[in-house]
Amino acid sequence: MNYILFLKAFLAKYKGIKDNQLLFQYLREELQYLILYVLYTGTRYPVYFMGGTKLRLSYGINRFSEDIDLALDKPDLDFPAKQFLENIASAFSEKVTGFSLKSNLNTNRNVIKLMFSFSKVLFDAGLSPLPGQTVKIKLELDKNPPDFASYERKTYRSMAGDYMIGTYDLATGFAGKIAAVLFREYQKGRDYYDLQWYLQYKPAIGINLKYMNANSVQQGKNTFENEKEVLAAVIEKVKKLDLLLLRQDLERFVVMDARSFGEWVENYIPQTLNLLQTH
């Protein structure tokens, strides 16, 4: 696929939407699909898709997401970060052409961070008067993932074509989201939105307790004997939730009218506590 075809397909698919902010979210989402298409059809790294963007693209969760979160199938602190970036860039130039794309690399002991910056596309889509304004998408790869993750395969449909992708299964994703709620050093509203989604999912999702405890050990925290202990810890976090911060983090990501969103925020704590207590 080339850039012109991508742009035409995007404009045709979303022609009925007049809200530019919503169009921007869909544009970023289509670029996320494209990056994953390149990664999974143009390279052969043992990486698995996880996190909130995975919920959006795999299950249609009713909020948008910014980043692409991946994990290796097993810890490898010597994973070649520079080669990883170079191979993705090379695959991108072969699989999809004509994009104005820049990328940069930042890495630490446990995580590789790649930033992809797409220029021109906002201008050409009529979403910005500035040709140089960019859409930035961060890709993070965990080189040291907790043990005991379980996986599933999904078919994704990008504007460049269909492809198979390896992702964390729901029980592992649920455990990972709970770990984020319990151990993240700051409150992130999107964690709590996703938490409620997991709790409402039918049939009910169990927690991958082995993965949860491996995550806890990595964070220097105590392990859990059973799911009941995990949920009890989450209940205490939800009771202390700052609703203003929840609203501020989520308002540009959720697909909800202002009134419905306000009601959802106001009811979040009692509704989620009930879900936790009856899960």
C-alpha positions as CSV (number, residue, x, y, z in Angstrom):
1,M,0.0,0.0,0.0
2,N,1.2,3.5,-0.6
3,Y,0.4,6.8,1.2
4,I,-2.1,8.1,-1.4
5,L,-4.2,4.9,-1.2
6,F,-4.1,5.0,2.6
7,L,-5.3,8.6,2.7
8,K,-8.1,7.9,0.2
9,A,-9.2,4.8,2.1
10,F,-9.2,6.8,5.4
11,L,-11.2,9.7,4.0
12,A,-13.7,7.3,2.4
13,K,-14.1,5.2,5.6
14,Y,-14.7,8.1,7.9
15,K,-16.4,10.6,5.5
16,G,-19.5,10.8,7.7
17,I,-17.7,12.1,10.7
18,K,-17.5,15.9,11.0
19,D,-15.8,16.2,14.4
20,N,-12.1,16.8,13.8
21,Q,-11.0,15.6,17.2
22,L,-12.8,12.3,16.6
23,L,-11.3,12.1,13.1
24,F,-7.8,12.6,14.6
25,Q,-8.4,9.7,17.0
26,Y,-9.5,7.4,14.1
27,L,-6.5,8.5,12.1
28,R,-4.1,7.6,14.9
29,E,-5.8,4.3,15.3
30,E,-5.5,3.5,11.6
31,L,-1.7,4.3,11.8
32,Q,-1.5,2.0,14.9
33,Y,-3.0,-0.8,12.8
34,L,-0.5,0.0,10.1
35,I,2.5,-0.1,12.4
36,L,1.3,-3.5,13.7
37,Y,0.8,-4.7,10.2
38,V,4.4,-3.8,9.3
39,L,5.7,-5.4,12.5
40,Y,3.9,-8.7,12.2
41,T,4.2,-9.2,8.4
42,G,7.6,-7.6,7.8
43,T,9.6,-8.8,10.9
44,R,9.8,-12.0,12.9
45,Y,10.4,-10.9,16.4
46,P,8.7,-13.0,19.2
47,V,6.6,-10.1,20.5
48,Y,3.1,-10.0,21.9
49,F,0.6,-7.1,21.9
50,M,-0.9,-6.1,25.2
51,G,-2.3,-3.1,27.1
52,G,-5.2,-0.7,26.4
53,T,-4.6,-0.3,22.7
54,K,-4.8,-4.1,22.4
55,L,-8.3,-4.0,24.1
56,R,-9.4,-1.3,21.6
57,L,-8.2,-3.0,18.5
58,S,-9.1,-6.6,19.6
59,Y,-12.3,-6.0,21.5
60,G,-13.6,-2.6,20.5
61,I,-13.4,-1.1,24.0
62,N,-15.1,2.3,23.9
63,R,-12.0,4.4,24.4
64,F,-9.1,5.4,22.1
65,S,-5.5,4.8,23.1
66,E,-2.2,6.5,22.3
67,D,0.6,3.9,22.5
68,I,1.4,0.4,21.3
69,D,2.6,-1.8,24.2
70,L,4.4,-5.0,23.4
71,A,6.3,-7.7,25.4
72,L,8.9,-10.3,24.4
73,D,7.9,-13.9,24.9
74,K,10.6,-14.3,27.5
75,P,13.1,-11.9,29.2
76,D,16.0,-10.8,27.1
77,L,17.8,-7.8,28.5
78,D,20.3,-8.0,25.7
79,F,17.6,-7.7,23.0
80,P,19.1,-5.6,20.1
81,A,17.1,-2.4,20.3
82,K,18.8,-0.5,17.5
83,Q,18.4,-3.5,15.1
84,F,14.8,-3.8,16.1
85,L,14.2,-0.2,15.1
86,E,16.1,-0.5,11.9
87,N,14.3,-3.7,10.9
88,I,10.9,-2.0,11.5
89,A,11.9,1.0,9.5
90,S,13.1,-1.2,6.7
91,A,9.9,-3.2,6.7
92,F,7.9,-0.1,6.7
93,S,9.6,1.3,3.6
94,E,8.9,-2.1,1.8
95,K,5.4,-2.7,3.0
96,V,3.9,0.8,2.8
97,T,5.4,3.6,0.7
98,G,5.2,7.3,0.5
99,F,4.8,8.1,4.1
100,S,6.7,11.0,5.7
101,L,7.9,9.0,8.7
102,K,10.6,9.7,11.3
103,S,11.5,7.4,14.2
104,N,13.8,7.6,17.2
105,L,14.9,5.2,19.9
106,N,15.1,5.4,23.7
107,T,16.0,2.4,25.8
108,N,16.7,1.5,29.4
109,R,17.3,-1.8,31.2
110,N,13.8,-3.1,30.8
111,V,12.0,-1.2,28.1
112,I,12.7,-0.1,24.5
113,K,10.8,3.0,23.5
114,L,10.3,3.8,19.8
115,M,8.6,7.0,18.7
116,F,7.1,7.2,15.2
117,S,6.3,10.6,13.9
118,F,4.1,10.9,10.8
119,S,4.1,14.3,9.1
120,K,1.9,15.6,6.3
121,V,-0.9,13.2,7.1
122,L,-2.9,15.6,9.3
123,F,-2.6,18.4,6.7
124,D,-3.5,16.1,3.8
125,A,-6.5,14.7,5.7
126,G,-7.7,18.3,6.3
127,L,-7.2,18.0,10.1
128,S,-4.5,20.7,10.4
129,P,-3.5,23.9,8.5
130,L,0.1,23.1,9.2
131,P,1.9,20.7,6.8
132,G,4.6,20.0,9.4
133,Q,2.3,19.0,12.2
134,T,2.8,15.4,13.2
135,V,0.9,12.4,14.5
136,K,3.2,10.7,17.1
137,I,2.8,7.1,18.1
138,K,5.0,5.5,20.8
139,L,5.8,1.8,20.8
140,E,7.1,0.3,24.0
141,L,8.6,-3.2,24.2
142,D,9.1,-4.8,27.5
143,K,12.4,-6.7,27.4
144,N,11.8,-8.2,30.9
145,P,8.2,-9.3,31.0
146,P,6.9,-11.2,34.0
147,D,6.7,-15.0,33.6
148,F,3.6,-17.1,33.0
149,A,1.8,-15.0,30.4
150,S,-0.7,-16.8,28.2
151,Y,-1.4,-15.9,24.6
152,E,-4.0,-15.9,21.9
153,R,-4.0,-15.2,18.2
154,K,-6.1,-12.5,16.5
155,T,-6.8,-11.4,13.0
156,Y,-6.5,-7.7,12.4
157,R,-7.6,-5.7,9.4
158,S,-5.5,-2.7,8.4
159,M,-5.9,-0.6,5.3
160,A,-2.8,-2.4,4.0
161,G,-4.3,-5.9,4.5
162,D,-5.2,-8.5,7.0
163,Y,-2.7,-10.1,9.3
164,M,-2.4,-12.4,12.3
165,I,-1.1,-11.0,15.6
166,G,0.0,-12.6,18.9
167,T,-1.6,-11.0,22.0
168,Y,-1.9,-11.6,25.7
169,D,-5.1,-13.4,26.5
170,L,-7.8,-11.8,28.6
171,A,-6.8,-13.5,31.9
172,T,-3.2,-12.2,31.5
173,G,-4.4,-8.8,30.3
174,F,-6.7,-8.6,33.3
175,A,-3.8,-9.4,35.7
176,G,-1.6,-6.9,34.0
177,K,-4.2,-4.2,34.3
178,I,-4.7,-4.9,38.0
179,A,-1.0,-4.7,38.4
180,A,-1.0,-1.3,36.8
181,V,-3.8,-0.1,39.1
182,L,-2.1,-1.4,42.2
183,F,1.6,-0.6,41.5
184,R,1.7,2.4,39.1
185,E,3.1,5.4,41.0
186,Y,0.4,7.8,39.8
187,Q,-3.3,7.5,39.0
188,K,-4.0,6.9,35.3
189,G,-7.6,7.1,34.5
190,R,-7.4,4.8,31.5
191,D,-6.2,2.0,33.9
192,Y,-9.5,2.3,35.8
193,Y,-11.6,2.5,32.7
194,D,-10.0,-0.7,31.4
195,L,-10.4,-2.3,34.8
196,Q,-14.2,-1.8,34.7
197,W,-14.3,-3.2,31.2
198,Y,-12.6,-6.4,32.4
199,L,-15.0,-6.7,35.3
200,Q,-18.1,-6.2,33.1
201,Y,-16.9,-8.6,30.4
202,K,-19.1,-11.7,29.9
203,P,-18.4,-14.5,30.5
204,A,-16.4,-13.4,33.5
205,I,-12.7,-13.4,33.1
206,G,-10.5,-15.0,35.7
207,I,-7.1,-13.5,36.7
208,N,-3.9,-15.1,35.6
209,L,-2.7,-15.4,39.2
210,K,0.8,-16.8,38.3
211,Y,1.4,-13.8,36.0
212,M,0.0,-11.5,38.6
213,N,2.3,-12.8,41.3
214,A,5.3,-12.7,38.9
215,N,4.5,-9.1,38.3
216,S,4.2,-8.4,42.0
217,V,7.6,-9.9,42.6
218,Q,9.1,-7.7,39.9
219,Q,7.7,-4.7,41.6
220,G,9.0,-5.8,45.0
221,K,5.5,-6.3,46.4
222,N,3.9,-9.2,48.2
223,T,2.3,-12.0,46.3
224,F,-1.4,-13.1,46.5
225,E,-2.8,-16.4,47.7
226,N,-5.9,-16.3,45.5
227,E,-8.1,-14.0,43.3
228,K,-10.0,-12.9,46.4
229,E,-6.9,-11.3,47.9
230,V,-6.2,-9.6,44.6
231,L,-9.7,-8.1,44.3
232,A,-9.6,-7.0,47.9
233,A,-6.5,-5.0,47.2
234,V,-8.1,-3.4,44.1
235,I,-11.2,-2.5,46.2
236,E,-9.0,-0.4,48.5
237,K,-7.5,1.4,45.6
238,V,-10.9,2.2,44.0
239,K,-12.2,3.6,47.3
240,K,-9.4,6.2,47.2
241,L,-9.9,7.1,43.5
242,D,-9.6,10.8,42.6
243,L,-12.6,11.4,40.3
244,L,-11.3,14.7,39.0
245,L,-8.1,13.0,37.8
246,L,-10.1,10.2,36.3
247,R,-12.2,12.7,34.3
248,Q,-9.2,14.7,33.2
249,D,-7.3,11.7,31.9
250,L,-10.2,10.1,30.1
251,E,-12.2,12.9,28.6
252,R,-10.3,13.1,25.3
253,F,-10.2,9.3,24.8
254,V,-13.8,8.1,25.6
255,V,-16.4,7.8,22.9
256,M,-19.3,9.2,25.0
257,D,-21.3,12.4,25.0
258,A,-20.5,14.9,27.8
259,R,-23.6,14.2,29.9
260,S,-23.2,10.4,29.8
261,F,-19.5,10.7,30.5
262,G,-20.2,12.9,33.5
263,E,-22.7,10.4,34.9
264,W,-20.3,7.6,34.3
265,V,-17.5,9.3,36.3
266,E,-19.9,10.1,39.2
267,N,-21.0,6.5,39.4
268,Y,-17.7,4.9,38.8
269,I,-16.7,4.2,42.4
270,P,-20.0,2.5,43.6
271,Q,-20.4,0.7,40.3
272,T,-16.9,-0.7,40.2
273,L,-16.9,-1.6,43.9
274,N,-20.1,-3.6,43.3
275,L,-18.5,-5.4,40.3
276,L,-15.4,-6.2,42.4
277,Q,-17.4,-7.5,45.3
278,T,-19.5,-9.8,43.1
279,H,-16.8,-10.9,40.6
